[in-house]
Amino acid sequence: MKFCKNISCYLLLCFSVYSYGQNIKQQQWKQRILLILTNDEHSVEYKRQLNEFNDTTLDFKERKLMVFRVTPNSYRIGFDETKKKASTELFKKYKKNKESVEVILIGLDGGVKLRKTSLLRKTALFALIDGMPMRKSELKNKN
C-alpha cells in the first residue's frame, strides 16, 4: 500500500511539473511570455507592476503576449484572479533575484529577452517588443 502511495505522489509531482512546462513550452513560436514573479502577492511593488498593465489587453493580444503571474507556490495565467494553479517549478526556474518583484520577457523563440527587478513600464515593454526583428516582420506582413 505504501508503494502505491509513493507511486501516486511521484506521478502527481511529474504531472504538475509537466503541466507547467507545457504551458510555457507549448507557447513557443506562438506567444511571447511575460512572467511577473513575486515573493509576496500583497507587496506594493507587485501591485504597482500589475497596475501598470491595466487596460493593455488589446496591446498584449496584438503583440502575442501572454502573462504568467508567479508566486513561490502557484501561478496564474493572465489577470484572472480565480484560476490559480499550484506549482513551485516556474518560480524555482526563473526567480533569480532577491527583489520582491522580477519581470521576465520570453520571446517567441523561447529565449529570455528582458529581466527586470524594478517597475517595467508598458511603454518600455511595447517598445522593446516592437523593436524585435520578429515583431517587425509581423507588422510588415500585417500591412
DSSP file (Angstrom, degrees, kcal/mol; ACC not computed):
  #  RESIDUE AA STRUCTURE BP1 BP2  ACC     N-H-->O    O-->H-N    N-H-->O    O-->H-N    TCO  KAPPA ALPHA  PHI   PSI    X-CA   Y-CA   Z-CA
    1    1 A M     >        0   0    0      0, 0.0     4,-1.9     0, 0.0     5,-0.1   0.000 360.0 360.0 360.0 -41.0    0.0    0.0    0.0
    2    2 A K  H  >  +     0   0    0      1,-0.2     4,-2.5     2,-0.2     5,-0.2   0.883 360.0  56.5 -63.0 -37.4    2.8    2.4    0.8
    3    3 A F  H  > S+     0   0    0      1,-0.2     4,-2.5     2,-0.2    -1,-0.2   0.910 105.9  50.0 -58.9 -43.9    4.4    1.6   -2.6
    4    4 A C  H  > S+     0   0    0      2,-0.2     4,-2.6     1,-0.2    -1,-0.2   0.884 109.7  51.2 -63.2 -39.5    1.1    2.7   -4.3
    5    5 A K  H  X S+     0   0    0     -4,-1.9     4,-2.7     2,-0.2    -2,-0.2   0.929 110.6  48.5 -62.7 -44.6    1.1    6.0   -2.3
    6    6 A N  H  X S+     0   0    0     -4,-2.5     4,-2.5     1,-0.2    -2,-0.2   0.916 112.4  48.2 -62.5 -43.4    4.7    6.7   -3.3
    7    7 A I  H  X S+     0   0    0     -4,-2.5     4,-2.8     2,-0.2    -1,-0.2   0.919 111.6  50.7 -62.3 -43.8    3.9    6.0   -6.9
    8    8 A S  H  X S+     0   0    0     -4,-2.6     4,-2.4     2,-0.2    -2,-0.2   0.919 111.7  47.0 -61.3 -44.7    0.8    8.2   -6.7
    9    9 A C  H  X S+     0   0    0     -4,-2.7     4,-2.5     2,-0.2    -1,-0.2   0.918 112.7  50.0 -62.8 -43.3    2.8   11.1   -5.2
   10   10 A Y  H  X S+     0   0    0     -4,-2.5     4,-2.7    -5,-0.2    -2,-0.2   0.926 111.7  47.3 -61.9 -45.6    5.5   10.7   -7.8
   11   11 A L  H  X S+     0   0    0     -4,-2.8     4,-2.6     2,-0.2    -1,-0.2   0.893 111.6  51.0 -64.2 -40.0    3.0   10.7  -10.7
   12   12 A L  H  X S+     0   0    0     -4,-2.4     4,-2.4    -5,-0.2    -1,-0.2   0.923 111.7  47.6 -62.7 -44.3    1.3   13.8   -9.3
   13   13 A L  H  X S+     0   0    0     -4,-2.5     4,-2.3     2,-0.2     5,-0.2   0.931 112.9  48.4 -61.8 -46.6    4.6   15.6   -9.0
   14   14 A C  H  X S+     0   0    0     -4,-2.7     4,-2.8     1,-0.2    -2,-0.2   0.909 111.5  50.5 -60.6 -42.5    5.6   14.6  -12.5
   15   15 A F  H  X S+     0   0    0     -4,-2.6     4,-3.0     2,-0.2    -1,-0.2   0.910 110.2  48.6 -64.2 -42.1    2.3   15.7  -13.9
   16   16 A S  H  X S+     0   0    0     -4,-2.4     4,-2.0     2,-0.2    -1,-0.2   0.906 114.2  46.0 -67.0 -38.9    2.4   19.1  -12.2
   17   17 A V  H  X S+     0   0    0     -4,-2.3     4,-2.1     2,-0.2    -2,-0.2   0.920 114.9  48.7 -65.0 -43.3    6.0   19.7  -13.4
   18   18 A Y  H  X S+     0   0    0     -4,-2.8     4,-2.5    -5,-0.2    -2,-0.2   0.911 110.3  50.4 -62.8 -43.9    5.0   18.5  -16.9
   19   19 A S  H  X S+     0   0    0     -4,-3.0     4,-2.0     2,-0.2    -1,-0.2   0.893 110.4  48.4 -67.6 -38.7    1.9   20.8  -17.0
   20   20 A Y  H  X S+     0   0    0     -4,-2.0     4,-1.5     1,-0.2    -1,-0.2   0.939 113.7  48.3 -64.5 -43.3    3.7   23.9  -16.0
   21   21 A G  H  X S+     0   0    0     -4,-2.1     4,-3.4     1,-0.2     5,-0.3   0.878 109.2  52.9 -62.9 -38.1    6.4   23.2  -18.6
   22   22 A Q  H  X S+     0   0    0     -4,-2.5     4,-2.8     1,-0.2    -1,-0.2   0.889 102.5  58.5 -66.1 -38.4    3.8   22.5  -21.2
   23   23 A N  H  < S+     0   0    0     -4,-2.0    -1,-0.2     2,-0.2    -2,-0.2   0.900 118.4  31.3 -58.1 -40.8    2.1   25.9  -20.5
   24   24 A I  H >< S+     0   0    0     -4,-1.5     3,-1.3     2,-0.1     4,-0.5   0.940 122.3  47.4 -80.9 -51.7    5.3   27.7  -21.4
   25   25 A K  H >< S+     0   0    0     -4,-3.4     3,-1.5     1,-0.3    -3,-0.2   0.869 106.0  57.3 -61.1 -40.2    6.8   25.3  -24.0
   26   26 A Q  T 3< S+     0   0    0     -4,-2.8    -1,-0.3    -5,-0.3    -2,-0.1   0.655 101.6  59.0 -69.8 -11.5    3.6   24.9  -26.0
   27   27 A Q  T X> S+     0   0    0     -3,-1.3     4,-3.1    -5,-0.2     3,-2.8   0.610  75.0 122.5 -88.8 -12.8    3.6   28.7  -26.5
   28   28 A Q  T <4 S+     0   0    0     -3,-1.5    81,-0.2    -4,-0.5    80,-0.1  -0.269  86.3   6.8 -56.0 133.2    7.0   28.8  -28.2
   29   29 A W  T 34 S+     0   0    0     79,-2.4    -1,-0.3     2,-0.3    79,-0.1   0.365 130.9  62.4  72.0  -0.6    6.7   30.3  -31.7
   30   30 A K  T <4 S+     0   0    0     -3,-2.8     2,-0.3     1,-0.4    -2,-0.2   0.718 108.0  16.9-113.6 -42.6    3.0   31.2  -30.9
   31   31 A Q     <  -     0   0    0     -4,-3.1    -1,-0.4    77,-0.2     2,-0.3  -0.968  62.6-130.2-136.0 146.1    3.2   33.6  -27.9
   32   32 A R  E     -a   65   0A   0     32,-4.7    34,-3.2    -2,-0.3     2,-0.5  -0.713  33.3-137.8 -84.3 149.8    5.6   35.8  -26.1
   33   33 A I  E     -aB  66 106A   0     73,-2.5    73,-3.4    -2,-0.3     2,-0.6  -0.941  15.2-165.3-117.0 131.4    5.6   35.2  -22.4
   34   34 A L  E     -aB  67 105A   0     32,-3.1    34,-2.7    -2,-0.5     2,-0.5  -0.957  11.4-162.9-113.0 112.1    5.7   37.8  -19.7
   35   35 A L  E     -aB  68 104A   0     69,-3.1    69,-2.6    -2,-0.6     2,-0.6  -0.833   6.4-169.2 -94.7 126.8    6.5   36.4  -16.3
   36   36 A I  E     -aB  69 103A   0     32,-2.9    34,-2.8    -2,-0.5     2,-0.4  -0.936  15.4-172.3-114.7 105.2    5.7   38.5  -13.3
   37   37 A L  E     +aB  70 102A   0     65,-3.2    65,-2.4    -2,-0.6     2,-0.3  -0.795   8.0 171.1-103.6 138.9    7.3   36.8  -10.3
   38   38 A T  E     - B   0 101A   0     32,-2.4    63,-0.2    -2,-0.4     3,-0.2  -0.998  36.8-150.3-145.7 148.3    6.9   37.9   -6.7
   39   39 A N  S    S+     0   0    0     61,-1.5     2,-0.4    -2,-0.3    62,-0.1   0.708  98.1  31.7 -79.9 -23.5    7.7   36.6   -3.2
   40   40 A D    >   -     0   0    0     60,-0.5     3,-1.7     1,-0.1    -1,-0.3  -0.933  61.5-160.0-144.3 111.5    4.6   38.4   -1.9
   41   41 A E  T 3  S+     0   0    0     -2,-0.4    -1,-0.1     1,-0.3    -2,-0.0   0.666  96.5  55.8 -63.6 -15.9    1.3   39.0   -3.8
   42   42 A H  T 3  S+     0   0    0      4,-0.1    -1,-0.3     5,-0.0     2,-0.0   0.392  79.6 120.9 -98.6   2.4    0.5   41.8   -1.4
   43   43 A S    <>  -     0   0    0     -3,-1.7     4,-2.1     1,-0.1     5,-0.2  -0.343  68.1-128.4 -69.7 149.1    3.7   43.8   -1.9
   44   44 A V  H  > S+     0   0    0      1,-0.2     4,-2.5     2,-0.2     5,-0.2   0.893 108.8  54.1 -62.0 -42.0    3.4   47.4   -3.1
   45   45 A E  H  > S+     0   0    0      2,-0.2     4,-2.2     1,-0.2    -1,-0.2   0.905 108.6  48.5 -61.7 -42.4    5.9   46.7   -5.9
   46   46 A Y  H  > S+     0   0    0     -6,-0.3     4,-2.4     2,-0.2    -1,-0.2   0.929 112.3  47.8 -64.0 -46.2    3.9   43.8   -7.2
   47   47 A K  H  X S+     0   0    0     -4,-2.1     4,-2.5     1,-0.2    -2,-0.2   0.887 111.0  51.9 -63.2 -39.2    0.6   45.7   -7.1
   48   48 A R  H  X S+     0   0    0     -4,-2.5     4,-1.7     2,-0.2    -1,-0.2   0.909 109.5  50.2 -62.2 -41.8    2.3   48.7   -8.9
   49   49 A Q  H  X S+     0   0    0     -4,-2.2     4,-0.7     2,-0.2    -2,-0.2   0.925 112.0  46.3 -64.4 -44.0    3.6   46.3  -11.6
   50   50 A L  H >< S+     0   0    0     -4,-2.4     3,-1.1     1,-0.2    -1,-0.2   0.910 110.5  53.5 -63.8 -41.5    0.1   44.8  -12.2
   51   51 A N  H >< S+     0   0    0     -4,-2.5     3,-1.8     1,-0.3    -1,-0.2   0.831  98.7  64.5 -62.4 -31.9   -1.5   48.3  -12.2
   52   52 A E  H 3< S+     0   0    0     -4,-1.7    -1,-0.3     1,-0.3    70,-0.2   0.806 101.8  50.6 -60.6 -28.5    1.0   49.3  -14.9
   53   53 A F  T X< S+     0   0    0     -3,-1.1     3,-1.0    -4,-0.7    -1,-0.3   0.237  79.1 130.3 -98.7  14.2   -0.6   46.7  -17.2
   54   54 A N  T <  S+     0   0    0     -3,-1.8    -3,-0.0     1,-0.2    -4,-0.0  -0.385  76.7  13.4 -60.3 144.8   -4.2   47.8  -16.7
   55   55 A D  T 3  S+     0   0    0      1,-0.1    -1,-0.2    -2,-0.0     4,-0.1   0.822  93.4 114.3  58.6  35.9   -6.1   48.3  -20.0
   56   56 A T    <>  +     0   0    0     -3,-1.0     4,-3.1     1,-0.1     5,-0.3   0.260  31.5 111.9-116.0  11.1   -3.4   46.6  -22.0
   57   57 A T  H  > S+     0   0    0      1,-0.2     4,-2.5     2,-0.2     5,-0.2   0.905  83.2  42.7 -53.7 -48.2   -5.5   43.6  -23.2
   58   58 A L  H  > S+     0   0    0      2,-0.2     4,-2.7     1,-0.2    -1,-0.2   0.896 114.3  51.1 -67.6 -39.4   -5.5   44.7  -26.8
   59   59 A D  H  > S+     0   0    0      2,-0.2     4,-1.5     1,-0.2    -2,-0.2   0.905 112.6  46.6 -62.8 -41.5   -1.9   45.7  -26.8
   60   60 A F  H  <>S+     0   0    0     -4,-3.1     5,-2.7     2,-0.2    -2,-0.2   0.923 113.2  48.7 -66.0 -44.5   -0.9   42.3  -25.3
   61   61 A K  H ><5S+     0   0    0     -4,-2.5     3,-1.5    -5,-0.3    -2,-0.2   0.919 109.7  51.9 -61.7 -44.7   -3.1   40.4  -27.8
   62   62 A E  H 3<5S+     0   0    0     -4,-2.7    -1,-0.2     1,-0.3    -2,-0.2   0.838 113.9  43.9 -61.2 -34.0   -1.6   42.4  -30.8
   63   63 A R  T 3<5S-     0   0    0     -4,-1.5    -1,-0.3    -5,-0.2   -31,-0.2   0.286 112.6-118.0 -95.9  10.1    1.9   41.6  -29.6
   64   64 A K  T < 5 +     0   0    0     -3,-1.5   -32,-4.7     1,-0.2     2,-0.5   0.936  58.5 161.1  53.4  51.7    1.1   37.9  -28.9
   65   65 A L  E   < -a   32   0A   0     -5,-2.7     2,-0.4   -34,-0.2   -32,-0.2  -0.917  23.4-170.1-113.7 121.5    1.9   38.4  -25.3
   66   66 A M  E     -a   33   0A   0    -34,-3.2   -32,-3.1    -2,-0.5     2,-0.4  -0.914  14.2-142.0-111.7 135.6    0.7   36.0  -22.6
   67   67 A V  E     -a   34   0A   0     -2,-0.4    11,-3.4   -34,-0.2     2,-0.5  -0.816  13.3-171.6-103.2 134.2    1.2   36.9  -18.9
   68   68 A F  E     -aC  35  77A   0    -34,-2.7   -32,-2.9    -2,-0.4     2,-0.7  -0.993   9.9-157.2-118.6 122.2    2.0   34.4  -16.1
   69   69 A R  E     -aC  36  76A   0      7,-3.0     7,-2.2    -2,-0.5     2,-0.4  -0.899  21.3-166.6-100.1 116.0    1.8   35.8  -12.5
   70   70 A V  E     +aC  37  75A   0    -34,-2.8   -32,-2.4    -2,-0.7     5,-0.2  -0.882  17.3 174.0-117.8 130.9    4.1   33.6  -10.5
   71   71 A T        -     0   0    0      3,-3.0     3,-0.5    -2,-0.4    20,-0.3  -0.729  52.3 -90.1-119.0 173.4    4.5   33.2   -6.7
   72   72 A P  S    S+     0   0    0      0, 0.0    20,-0.2     0, 0.0    19,-0.1   0.795 124.1  23.4 -57.1 -28.1    6.6   30.6   -4.8
   73   73 A N  S    S+     0   0    0      1,-0.1    14,-1.8    18,-0.1     2,-0.3   0.429 126.7  14.4-120.0  -0.2    3.8   28.1   -4.7
   74   74 A S  E     - D   0  86A   0     -3,-0.5    -3,-3.0    12,-0.3     2,-0.3  -0.964  53.5-148.3-160.8 173.4    1.4   28.9   -7.6
   75   75 A Y  E     -CD  70  85A   0     10,-2.1    10,-3.0    -2,-0.3     2,-0.4  -0.986   4.6-153.1-149.5 158.6    0.9   30.7  -10.8
   76   76 A R  E     -CD  69  84A   0     -7,-2.2    -7,-3.0    -2,-0.3     2,-0.6  -0.975  17.0-134.1-128.8 144.5   -2.0   32.3  -12.7
   77   77 A I  E >  S-C   68   0A   0      6,-0.6     3,-0.6    -2,-0.4    -9,-0.2  -0.891  74.5 -17.2 -98.7 125.8   -2.2   32.9  -16.4
   78   78 A G  T 3  S-     0   0    0    -11,-3.4    -9,-0.2    -2,-0.6    -2,-0.1  -0.419 105.6 -55.2  79.1-156.5   -3.4   36.4  -17.3
   79   79 A F  T 3  S+     0   0    0     -2,-0.1     2,-0.4   -11,-0.1    -1,-0.2   0.205  89.1 127.5-110.0  13.9   -5.1   38.7  -14.8
   80   80 A D    <   -     0   0    0     -3,-0.6     3,-0.2     1,-0.1    -3,-0.1  -0.588  45.5-158.9 -72.8 126.4   -7.9   36.3  -13.8
   81   81 A E  S    S+     0   0    0     -2,-0.4    -1,-0.1     1,-0.2     3,-0.1   0.615  81.9  59.3 -81.9 -12.9   -8.0   36.0  -10.1
   82   82 A T  S    S+     0   0    0      1,-0.2     2,-1.2     2,-0.0    -1,-0.2   0.762  86.7  71.3 -92.6 -25.1   -9.9   32.7  -10.0
   83   83 A K        +     0   0    0     -3,-0.2    -6,-0.6    -6,-0.1     2,-0.4  -0.638  59.1 162.1-100.8  81.0   -7.7   30.3  -11.9
   84   84 A K  E     -D   76   0A   0     -2,-1.2     2,-0.5    -8,-0.1    -8,-0.2  -0.829  21.2-158.0 -99.4 133.3   -4.7   29.7   -9.7
   85   85 A K  E     -D   75   0A   0    -10,-3.0   -10,-2.1    -2,-0.4     2,-0.4  -0.946  18.2-124.5-114.9 130.3   -2.5   26.6  -10.4
   86   86 A A  E     +D   74   0A   0     -2,-0.5   -12,-0.3   -12,-0.2     2,-0.3  -0.567  53.8 127.6 -73.9 126.5   -0.4   25.0   -7.7
   87   87 A S        -     0   0    0    -14,-1.8   -16,-0.2    -2,-0.4     4,-0.2  -0.870  39.5-169.7-174.0 143.6    3.3   24.8   -8.8
   88   88 A T  S  > S+     0   0    0     -2,-0.3     4,-2.4   -15,-0.1     5,-0.2   0.481  74.9  85.6-109.7  -9.8    6.7   25.7   -7.5
   89   89 A E  H  > S+     0   0    0      1,-0.2     4,-2.7     2,-0.2     5,-0.2   0.886  85.4  49.6 -67.3 -44.8    8.6   25.0  -10.7
   90   90 A L  H  > S+     0   0    0      2,-0.2     4,-2.5     1,-0.2     5,-0.4   0.936 114.1  47.3 -59.9 -45.5    8.2   28.3  -12.5
   91   91 A F  H  > S+     0   0    0    -20,-0.3     4,-2.3     1,-0.2    -2,-0.2   0.941 114.2  46.5 -61.2 -48.5    9.3   30.2   -9.5
   92   92 A K  H  < S+     0   0    0     -4,-2.4    -1,-0.2     1,-0.2    -2,-0.2   0.881 115.7  46.1 -62.1 -39.4   12.3   28.0   -8.9
   93   93 A K  H  < S+     0   0    0     -4,-2.7    -1,-0.2    -5,-0.2    -2,-0.2   0.896 126.5  22.7 -72.8 -40.3   13.3   28.0  -12.6
   94   94 A Y  H  < S+     0   0    0     -4,-2.5     2,-0.7    -5,-0.2    -3,-0.2   0.755  91.7  94.8-106.1 -26.9   13.0   31.8  -13.2
   95   95 A K     <  +     0   0    0     -4,-2.3   -57,-0.0    -5,-0.4    -1,-0.0  -0.570  38.5 154.1 -74.9 111.8   13.3   33.8  -10.0
   96   96 A K        +     0   0    0     -2,-0.7     2,-0.2     3,-0.0    -1,-0.2   0.634  47.9  65.9-111.9 -21.0   16.9   34.7   -9.8
   97   97 A N  S    S-     0   0    0      2,-0.1     5,-0.0     1,-0.1     0, 0.0  -0.675  70.8-132.8-109.2 159.7   16.9   37.9   -7.6
   98   98 A K  S    S+     0   0    0     -2,-0.2    -1,-0.1     3,-0.0   -59,-0.1   0.567  72.0 114.9 -83.6  -9.7   16.1   38.6   -4.0
   99   99 A E  S    S-     0   0    0      1,-0.1    -2,-0.1     2,-0.1   -60,-0.1  -0.217  78.7-118.7 -58.3 153.4   14.0   41.6   -5.0
  100  100 A S  S    S+     0   0    0      1,-0.1   -61,-1.5   -62,-0.1   -60,-0.5   0.797  96.6  36.1 -69.6 -26.5   10.3   41.2   -4.3
  101  101 A V  E     +B   38   0A   0     16,-0.3     2,-0.4   -63,-0.2   -63,-0.2  -0.984  61.6 177.3-130.2 139.3    9.3   41.5   -7.9
  102  102 A E  E     -B   37   0A   0    -65,-2.4   -65,-3.2    -2,-0.4     2,-0.5  -0.995  11.1-159.9-138.6 132.4   11.0   40.3  -11.1
  103  103 A V  E     -BE  36 116A   0     13,-3.3    13,-2.8    -2,-0.4     2,-0.4  -0.951  10.0-174.6-116.6 130.9    9.6   40.6  -14.6
  104  104 A I  E     -BE  35 115A   0    -69,-2.6   -69,-3.1    -2,-0.5     2,-0.5  -0.987  12.5-155.1-129.5 130.4   10.9   38.4  -17.4
  105  105 A L  E     -BE  34 114A   0      9,-2.2     8,-3.3    -2,-0.4     9,-1.3  -0.918   8.9-165.2-104.1 125.5   10.1   38.6  -21.1
  106  106 A I  E     -BE  33 112A   0    -73,-3.4   -73,-2.5    -2,-0.5     6,-0.2  -0.951  16.9-137.6-110.9 124.7   10.5   35.4  -23.0
  107  107 A G    >   -     0   0    0      4,-2.8     3,-2.1    -2,-0.5   -78,-0.1  -0.097  30.6 -93.2 -75.9 175.0   10.5   35.8  -26.8
  108  108 A L  T 3  S+     0   0    0      1,-0.3   -79,-2.4   -80,-0.1   -78,-0.2   0.801 126.1  58.0 -57.8 -30.3    8.8   33.7  -29.4
  109  109 A D  T 3  S-     0   0    0    -81,-0.2    -1,-0.3     2,-0.1     3,-0.1   0.491 119.6-109.3 -81.0  -2.7   12.0   31.6  -29.7
  110  110 A G  S <  S+     0   0    0     -3,-2.1     2,-0.2     1,-0.3    -2,-0.1   0.422  76.7 129.8  90.9  -0.9   11.9   30.7  -26.0
  111  111 A G        -     0   0    0      1,-0.1    -4,-2.8    -5,-0.0     2,-0.5  -0.589  67.1-107.2 -88.6 149.7   14.8   32.9  -25.1
  112  112 A V  E     +E  106   0A   0     -6,-0.2    -6,-0.3    -2,-0.2     3,-0.1  -0.643  37.9 174.5 -74.7 120.9   14.9   35.4  -22.2
  113  113 A K  E     +     0   0A   0     -8,-3.3     2,-0.3    -2,-0.5    -7,-0.2   0.653  64.7  15.0-101.6 -22.3   14.8   38.9  -23.8
  114  114 A L  E     -E  105   0A   0     -9,-1.3    -9,-2.2     2,-0.0     2,-0.4  -0.979  51.4-175.3-155.9 139.5   14.4   41.0  -20.6
  115  115 A R  E     +E  104   0A   0     -2,-0.3     2,-0.4   -11,-0.2   -11,-0.2  -0.966  20.2 171.5-136.3 119.9   14.9   40.5  -16.9
  116  116 A K  E     -E  103   0A   0    -13,-2.8   -13,-3.3    -2,-0.4     4,-0.1  -0.988  27.7-173.3-137.2 139.3   14.0   43.5  -14.7
  117  117 A T  S    S+     0   0    0     -2,-0.4   -16,-0.3   -15,-0.2     2,-0.2   0.342  73.7  64.3-112.0   3.3   13.6   43.9  -10.9
  118  118 A S  S    S-     0   0    0      1,-0.1   -15,-0.1   -15,-0.1    -2,-0.0  -0.724 107.9 -57.0-116.5 174.2   12.2   47.4  -11.0
  119  119 A L        -     0   0    0     -2,-0.2     2,-0.7     1,-0.1    -1,-0.1  -0.236  49.5-147.8 -54.4 125.4    8.9   48.7  -12.4
  120  120 A L        -     0   0    0     -4,-0.1     2,-0.2    -3,-0.0    -1,-0.1  -0.872  13.3-142.3 -97.1 113.0    8.6   47.8  -16.1
  121  121 A R     >  -     0   0    0     -2,-0.7     4,-2.3     1,-0.1     5,-0.2  -0.489  12.6-129.4 -74.0 143.1    6.6   50.5  -17.8
  122  122 A K  H  > S+     0   0    0    -70,-0.2     4,-2.9     1,-0.2     5,-0.2   0.858 109.0  56.6 -62.8 -34.3    4.2   49.3  -20.5
  123  123 A T  H  > S+     0   0    0      2,-0.2     4,-2.2     1,-0.2    -1,-0.2   0.905 108.9  46.2 -63.6 -39.7    5.6   51.8  -23.0
  124  124 A A  H  > S+     0   0    0      2,-0.2     4,-2.3     1,-0.2    -2,-0.2   0.901 113.2  49.7 -68.2 -40.8    9.1   50.4  -22.5
  125  125 A L  H  X S+     0   0    0     -4,-2.3     4,-2.5     2,-0.2    -2,-0.2   0.941 113.4  45.2 -61.9 -48.0    7.8   46.8  -22.8
  126  126 A F  H  X S+     0   0    0     -4,-2.9     4,-3.0     1,-0.2    -2,-0.2   0.879 112.1  51.9 -66.5 -37.4    6.0   47.6  -26.0
  127  127 A A  H  X S+     0   0    0     -4,-2.2     4,-1.3    -5,-0.2    -1,-0.2   0.911 110.3  49.1 -64.4 -41.4    8.9   49.5  -27.5
  128  128 A L  H  < S+     0   0    0     -4,-2.3     4,-0.4     2,-0.2     3,-0.3   0.947 115.4  42.9 -61.8 -48.8   11.2   46.6  -26.8
  129  129 A I  H >< S+     0   0    0     -4,-2.5     3,-1.6     1,-0.2     6,-0.3   0.929 112.2  53.1 -64.0 -45.3    8.8   44.1  -28.4
  130  130 A D  H 3< S+     0   0    0     -4,-3.0    -1,-0.2     1,-0.3    -2,-0.2   0.736 106.4  55.2 -64.6 -21.6    8.1   46.3  -31.3
  131  131 A G  T 3< S+     0   0    0     -4,-1.3    -1,-0.3    -3,-0.3    -2,-0.2   0.530  84.3 106.4 -87.2  -6.6   11.8   46.7  -32.0
  132  132 A M  S <> S-     0   0    0     -3,-1.6     4,-2.5    -4,-0.4     3,-0.3  -0.485  77.4-125.0 -74.9 142.4   12.4   42.9  -32.2
  133  133 A P  H  > S+     0   0    0      0, 0.0     4,-2.1     0, 0.0     5,-0.1   0.867 110.0  50.9 -55.6 -40.1   13.0   41.5  -35.7
  134  134 A M  H  > S+     0   0    0      2,-0.2     4,-2.1     1,-0.2     5,-0.1   0.883 111.0  48.6 -67.6 -36.4   10.2   39.0  -35.5
  135  135 A R  H  > S+     0   0    0     -6,-0.3     4,-2.6    -3,-0.3     5,-0.2   0.904 109.6  52.1 -68.7 -40.9    7.7   41.7  -34.4
  136  136 A K  H  X S+     0   0    0     -4,-2.5     4,-2.4     1,-0.2    -2,-0.2   0.896 109.9  50.0 -61.0 -39.1    8.9   44.0  -37.2
  137  137 A S  H  X S+     0   0    0     -4,-2.1     4,-2.5    -5,-0.2    -1,-0.2   0.900 109.0  51.8 -64.8 -41.5    8.2   41.1  -39.6
  138  138 A E  H  X S+     0   0    0     -4,-2.1     4,-1.4     1,-0.2    -2,-0.2   0.927 111.9  46.1 -59.8 -45.4    4.8   40.6  -38.1
  139  139 A L  H  X S+     0   0    0     -4,-2.6     4,-1.3     1,-0.2    -2,-0.2   0.890 112.1  51.1 -66.1 -39.3    4.0   44.2  -38.6
  140  140 A K  H  < S+     0   0    0     -4,-2.4     3,-0.3     1,-0.2    -1,-0.2   0.913 112.6  45.4 -64.0 -43.6    5.3   44.2  -42.2
  141  141 A N  H  < S+     0   0    0     -4,-2.5    -1,-0.2     1,-0.2    -2,-0.2   0.729 106.3  61.7 -72.8 -22.2    3.2   41.1  -43.1
  142  142 A K  H  <        0   0    0     -4,-1.4    -1,-0.2     1,-0.2    -2,-0.2   0.842 360.0 360.0 -70.7 -34.7    0.2   42.6  -41.4
  143  143 A N     <        0   0    0     -4,-1.3    -1,-0.2    -3,-0.3    -2,-0.2   0.449 360.0 360.0 -85.2 360.0    0.2   45.6  -43.8
